Amino acid sequence: MLKALTAIMLTALMSSAVFAEVVEVYRWKVYPGKDSETLALFEKSAAIHAAMGIPVQINRLNIGSTQQLDYVMRYDDIAAWGRLKDEASTSTDFLELYAEYVENPPAELVETIRGTNLDTSVMASDFDDEPVFAVYIWEPDRGTTPQLIAGFKSSETLHENYGARIEGYQESYGGTTKMHYLMLFESWSALAAFESNEDMVQFANSLNSNPDSTSTLVASFTGTTIATFK
């Protein structure tokens, strides 16, 4: 019975994913002294992508990282992802920019990953008002993804009542079965106020006292969005 219910839930998740926001993250390690050159190249690239209809965010990672830059591209759904990637692959402007990068690269691409939003109501253009973020990456045990998603939804309700915006993502290409719990805030002060709220402290303590035995927190980091292009 449990296996049947799990299969039904996974089928529903796969069906809804067709209509959910898709995100691609390209993580870059900037060469020493090349920060300005990297950002200038990113801004040129983002302007090209935004003109095609692909919203782009440039994020600088903070605690929990080695200060890499993330180039984040968003699509309304999987159909838009395919159509716009076809268009980008033949863009003369983008091919010329890539040739410029190859001639004198200011940074090294170290990781790429695609993810799908768990909330089908979210659109690619819905991201720009919360420049500070924290990400918690969870690895579910085999067959327990539906339970982890349910936990995300339960936590989301509480966390958004106290000022955070929450988005959940499931890894796809470039990843495994891990899930990303994204918390967005208006400022670092807003994040600090959230963490020091007495209800949040008690909630965190309860989780530490009764940890979820079906999933494992494997990574966490913070960062800021330094530019958005639409």
Residue pairs with C-beta under 8 A, 6 or more apart in sequence:
3 143
6 143
6 146
9 146
10 145
10 146
13 145
13 146
13 149
13 170
16 120
17 78
17 116
17 170
18 77
18 78
18 79
19 77
19 120
20 77
20 78
20 116
20 117
20 118
20 119
20 120
20 122
21 74
21 75
21 76
21 77
21 116
21 117
21 119
21 122
21 123
21 124
21 126
22 74
22 75
22 76
22 77
22 78
22 80
22 81
22 114
22 115
22 116
22 117
23 72
23 73
23 74
23 75
23 114
23 115
23 116
23 117
23 169
24 72
24 73
24 74
24 75
24 81
24 112
24 113
24 114
25 70
25 71
25 72
25 111
25 112
25 113
25 114
25 115
26 70
26 71
26 72
26 73
26 109
26 111
26 112
27 68
27 69
27 70
27 71
27 109
27 110
27 111
27 112
28 38
28 68
28 69
28 70
28 71
28 107
28 108
28 109
28 110
29 66
29 68
29 107
29 108
29 110
30 38
30 67
30 68
30 69
30 106
30 107
31 38
31 105
31 106
31 107
31 108
34 106
34 107
37 104
37 106
38 69
38 106
38 107
39 58
39 69
39 226
39 227
41 97
41 100
41 101
41 106
41 107
42 58
42 69
42 71
42 227
43 58
43 227
43 229
44 97
45 56
45 71
45 94
45 97
46 56
46 58
46 71
46 227
46 229
47 229
48 91
48 93
48 94
48 97
49 56
49 73
49 88
49 94
49 229
50 56
50 229
50 230
52 84
52 87
52 88
52 91
53 80
53 84
54 73
54 74
54 75
54 84
54 88
54 124
55 73
55 74
55 124
55 125
55 127
55 228
55 229
55 230
56 71
56 72
56 73
56 74
56 228
56 229
57 70
57 72
57 74
57 127
57 128
57 225
57 227
57 228
57 229
58 69
58 70
58 71
58 72
58 225
58 226
58 227
58 228
59 69
59 70
59 72
59 133
59 223
59 224
59 225
59 226
60 67
60 69
60 70
60 223
60 224
60 226
61 67
61 68
61 69
61 70
61 221
61 222
61 223
62 221
62 222
62 223
62 224
63 221
63 222
64 219
64 220
64 221
64 222
65 221
65 223
68 110
69 107
70 223
74 124
74 125
74 127
75 81
75 84
75 124
76 123
76 124
78 116
80 124
88 94
111 174
112 173
112 174
113 171
113 172
113 173
113 174
113 175
114 171
114 172
114 173
114 174
114 175
115 169
115 170
115 171
115 172
115 175
115 180
116 169
116 170
116 172
117 167
117 168
117 169
118 149
118 152
118 153
118 167
118 168
118 169
118 170
119 167
119 168
122 167
125 230
127 184
127 225
127 228
128 225
128 228
128 230
129 186
130 165
130 184
130 185
130 186
130 225
131 186
131 187
131 224
131 225
131 226
132 184
132 185
132 186
132 187
132 188
132 190
132 191
132 222
132 223
132 224
132 225
133 182
133 183
133 184
133 185
133 222
133 223
133 224
133 225
134 182
134 183
134 185
134 191
134 220
134 221
134 222
135 180
135 181
135 182
135 183
135 219
135 220
135 221
135 222
135 223
136 180
136 181
136 183
136 217
136 219
136 220
137 178
137 179
137 180
137 181
137 217
137 218
137 219
137 220
138 148
138 178
138 179
138 180
138 181
138 215
138 216
138 217
138 218
139 176
139 177
139 178
139 179
139 215
139 216
139 218
140 147
140 148
140 177
140 178
140 179
140 214
140 215
141 214
141 215
141 216
144 214
144 215
145 170
145 177
145 179
147 214
147 215
148 179
148 212
148 214
148 215
149 168
149 179
151 212
151 215
152 166
152 168
152 179
152 181
153 168
155 166
155 181
156 166
156 168
158 199
158 203
159 166
159 183
159 194
159 200
160 166
162 194
162 197
162 199
162 200
163 185
163 190
163 193
163 194
164 183
164 184
164 185
164 194
165 183
165 184
165 185
166 181
166 182
166 183
166 184
167 182
167 184
168 179
168 180
168 181
168 182
169 179
169 180
169 182
170 179
170 180
171 177
171 178
171 179
171 180
178 218
179 215
183 191
185 191
185 194
191 222
194 200
195 201
